[in-house]
Structures are given as C-alpha cells and as structure tokens.
Amino acid sequence: MSNGSPFFITTPIFYVNDVPHIGHAYTEVAADVLARWHRQAGDDTWLLTGTDEHGQKILRTATANGVTPREWADKLVEEAWLPMLKTLDIRNDDFIRTTDDRHGKNVKKFLQHLYDGGHIYAGEFEALYCVGCEEFKPDSEIVMGTGEYEGVKVCAIHSKPLELLQEKNYFFRMSDFQDRLLALYEERPDFIQPASARNEVIAFVQQGLKDLSISRSSFDWGITIPWDSTHVTYVWFDALLNYITAVGYGENEEEFSRRWPARHIVGKDILRFHAVIWPAMLMAAGIEVPKSVFAHGWLLVGGEKMSKSKLTGIAPNEITDTFGSDAFRYYFSRAISFGQDGSFSWEDLNARYHAELANGFGNLASRVLAMNARYYSGSIPSPGTITDADREIQSIAERAAIEANKAIEAFQIHEALAHVWTVVDALNGYITDQEPWALAKDESARERLGTVLYTATEGLRVLAVLLSPVIPRATEKLWAALNAESALGALVEQNIRNAGIWGQLPPGNPVEALEVLFPRVESSS
Ligand code: ME8
C-alpha cells in the first residue's frame, strides 16, 4: 500500500514455555503503537512478532507435561500467544515461529556462510549455564543462593541453581568484533537507546568479549548444525536470526532489501543479546546491522520485576476483561516512561482510567456531540468570527500533533501522549470557559455558539486521529459518530502527520450521539 520510507519494527520472540503475562503484552503494545503511528504516517511499515520455540527450557517443560516440544509449542501458540495479540488489538504484519521451515532452513544457510568464512571453530567448553536465561552466565551474574539454595551458585536473575556444562561446542569468533562494535556505538549514538542502556553495553564490551558457544550436543531440540548433525544450534543464535529469516533472508532478496534493517524493541533483560551478539553475527555475515535497539524497562509488581517464575505474573485479560483493550494500551503507554522501569498497580490503573479516559476524553467527546445534536439538530455548525480563545485551541492542536510525532520518532511514547493530552485538557477548559449551554439560551449569540461547537468538534477530529494508534476501538467509535468517513475517508487512512492541520471537518457534516466510550468501573474492593 505504502511507498513511504521503510519502518520495520520488531518485538522479541517470546518463549513458549509458559503463557504470556502483562510484561510481554507491554512490549507488544509499545511496538504496535509505534507501528500504527508510522503506518498512519504513510511509512512502509512492517511489525514482526513471534515465538521462540527451541532450547532446553521448552524441551523440559514439554517433557514435564508428557508431550513433544513441538506439540507443546503448537498448543501454547494457538491457545495463549496468538490470542494475546487479539486481546490487545495488535496489528502485526507477520508472526514467526522458530519452528517454521522458512526460519530453520535459512538459519542453516547463515551458519554455513559463517563457517565457510572462518568465523566458527570447534572447541571444548566448561561453564555454568542458566536454563531460565538460556545462557552461559558471566561471573557478574552469578551469586550465592539463599534459603533452599544456600551455598549453591545461582543465577542473579532467576535465583535458581546454575548447571555446570562440559561439552564439545562450536564457537563463534565474537571477540574479533569487539573493536568494530565499539566503533559502531561511537559512530551511531542512537544505535542503542536509551542512553543508560547504551552506556551499559559500552562498558560491557570494553571489558573484553569472549567467543560465543553456538551449539549444543546433549539434546536435540533445535536446528541441526549443517556440517555436524550431532549438534543443534544454540537457542539464542537461532532466535536472533528470526529478524532476518522473517523478511526473506536467504530466499527473497527483494523483500529483504525492502524491509531490513529493523528497529528492535526489547526488554532490558535481553539488551546484550541484541546490542552485542546480534550485530556481531551480522557483521560476520556481511549484513547491515539493525537501525536501532531500544531497551524498555521492567514492569514491577510490588517492587519486583514481574515474572511467572516469581509468581507475580498477571495475565493481560485480567485487565482487559474489566477495563477493555484500549485502556490497557493507553495505561501502559502513558503511565510508564518508555525506557524506564515502571510499577504497575490496580489503583493507578483505575485512577487513570477514570480521570483521563472516562472523564477527560470520553466525557468530552460525548458532551460535544450531544451539544451538536441538541443545538444544531446533529449537524456541525459553521464557525463565525474567530477569537483568541478559538485560535488558542487551533494552535495547541497544531503544536500537539507536531510534538507528538517528534516524540514517537524518538520512541518516547509516553511523551507523545502527554502532548496529545494538552488538546484534551485545553478543550475541556475551553468548554468550561465558553459555556455553550449559556450561549444556546441567547439567540443573539447563535454565531458564537456555532464557532465554539465547530472548534470543539474539529478538536475531537484531531484527537481521534492522534489517538487512533493507542486507543483504536474508542477512536473508531468517535470517527463513526463524527460521520467523518464520508467526508474524510477511513480513520486509519488519515495521515497522522497532518492531523493538526485545522479545519478538515466540513461544516454541515451530520454527526450522531456517541455511546459512553469508557464506562465507569465499579471498584470491587
Ligand atoms: O527472552 N517487564 O523471551 P521471554 C517488561 N525468547 N517486559 C517484560 C517483563 C517485565 N516484567 N517480563 C517479560 C526471551 N518482558 C527470548 C527472546 S528475541 C530474539 C528472543 C518482556 O519470553 C520483555 O520484552 O523471556 C522481555 O525482553 C521479554 O518479555 C522476554 O521474553
């Protein structure tokens, strides 16, 4: 559809050992908001997500459940991971599974290419492995256990004992790329965002890079190493390649050059894989490195990183069943500075839902449309003479659209919403000040009433467009009530970068009453 500039955005591919929680949903929503915005700006957008299905963690879970890993993965994808995308209204363009044929065969091509280029060698190895992380742990992430694991070396993230592995492995000569990686971070300061994440990675690489073990021979749930069928590919090496196998690497050159390189959105827990190992792999293969890697923070529940293994996991539908998917999308986009950790609490969600969505935005939209119905028989009046107060609304809307777009381009989703909300607040203040209900009682103020209602209704048009990437359901309802489609086209076709250009809704356009967009939620406590 689009011939705008390419915008290929990815989420991590998630492990299917368990069902999703709101941490996974958070990443999906952030990537989807960014993708929807860029799509609506006419950029050649592609949102990729998917599942990571190989490795010991999934093998063990499947075995414990008495099924094959493939059966387990199929079940979890169908019953949990795809439904999560639906629950959250994620408009992904593709969903890759690492068990897909398109992935496996091109992972082998990539490996063979590196092997032929002398980047891989066989060696002996002995190190401590965390199955939770699917990683040989560096000393800095090994701690002594407490409680039931007293005296045992455990993973600093999972607090579970590490396993000593002694195997013949194939190694990727990652240490060869240390200088090129440091030069990359230096030359492209935006390659890793935010700045705190960049600094952490630079410090890590400056300490010196070791070669990376990229195969395992003690189990067979993985992609076979093409030159040695007794080994399977290390699950992270396999998983990272999804970002290129999904867009045609190895088989569709045209698609690949159209999409690649990507912007990766990841949680900070997996930053190093994306900002160190992944670009080194690509450099070795002679492929362009990603455009950027953005590491967002953790959702904390009760001060701890939310996770299923620590039993703090909350399922996305626990929130959407009560508040709806728009509220989920809005809350996590607005309440957490993208790139920082953020605490989730039901109280905060409930408070923002009522103050911002129900009262701030929903109520504004319903009131303005009701006044069009009451005072102008459901057709938008023509504006008359424009005063400073009206001009102020126009300029706030114009500025909000420009600033929100800038914020989105810098991955600052929360700031974009704060800019959009200046329009919500300004319109609420405007209506209080202008008192259209009082103007309606005075026949001589008829022209002024028309100007006020036109201004407020056109303000809703701006809001519908700017908010559609975040709250697609509510804004579609608003668009329908504004009858804007017949005059301006479908909501998702509105160029979001032009949203602030004033005066797009034609006077005389029929409008309808609007159902309550965000009904009050009775607190159960
Ligand atoms: O790491 N807060 O998969 P995974 C915020 N398969 N985000 C969270 C979170 C929290 N408390 N918990 C999880 C893997 N996430 C690999 C990725 S990519 C080539 C392979 C999100 O299922 C966040 O995006 O453990 C984090 O990076 C990801 O889930 C980890 O998902």
Residues whose N, C-alpha, C, O or C-beta is under 5 A from the ligand:
A	BS01	ME8	P12 I13 F14 Y15 G23 H24 T27 D52 A239 L240 V266 G267 K268 I270 G297 W298 L299 K305 M306
